[in-house]
Amino acid sequence: MNNLKGKTALVTGATSGIGEAIAKMLAQMGVNVILHGRNKDRLLSLQESLQRDYNSIDIIDFDIRDKEETLSKIKELLKSKEIDILINSAGLAVGLDRFDEGDIEDWEEMIDANVKGLLYITRSILPQMRKRDKGHIVNLGSIAGIMAYPKGNVYCATKAAVGMLSDALNADLLGTNIRVSCVEPGAVETNFSNVRFKGDTKKAKKVYEGYKPLSAEDVAYLVIYILNVPDHVNIQHALIMPTAQRNPYLLHRENKEKK
Ligand code: 8X3
């Protein structure tokens, strides 16, 4: 069953990780994808690789933390595109510090991208969806937004905001055919921890040692499933974790020395 063929999707944060994996899978499903990111070269090479095999792939580059730029670029985009699917994947974790030692600039970066950026994009796209009375928004939340863990503080708070905004959007969209889903992954091995630890690859690698974490593709499969269910089905939340992880505190790592 492919309910997605011929639809148009805007994927934010499509240049890496989960966003990229979702964009690729959507393209494979015959969706016209608009790839969003900040790195134009990366967007162009992704566009080229997908365009060779699949249909229409467009790119749009701007920083979602920049309100004016985001609003004007989306306004321009909507003159020529009707968006059926919005994937709010852009976002990041920066720093892992006790609250009293936290770096306020890290906090602002996360709040600006994970919350405010998502708001700007969604606010810009939703009126068109409402006018057409169709659309599906998928927000990338996190287990961090459901269960707080030490030193997660502001990142956890931004992801809790994403989960609650998803619920609030669903409430505001009662009576329409527009669906909102929040996908909440646990440990996914992408560039996530490298960014969180500001390029300390050793520290980042340790996060995924001793067990098999999710891949970006594992999460993308779930997103495709959520998008592809019939129109009367709205999967509002989906929590996905590696089998070795049951929550942020329960993570089973194999001890290499034991073997
Ligand atoms: C990513 C999951 O547990 O590293 O959002 O915060 S976690």
Boltz pocket constraint, residues with backbone or C-beta under 6 A from the ligand:
constraints:
  - pocket:
      binder: B
      contacts: [[A, 141], [A, 142], [A, 143], [A, 144], [A, 185], [A, 186], [A, 187], [A, 188], [A, 248]]
      max_distance: 6.0
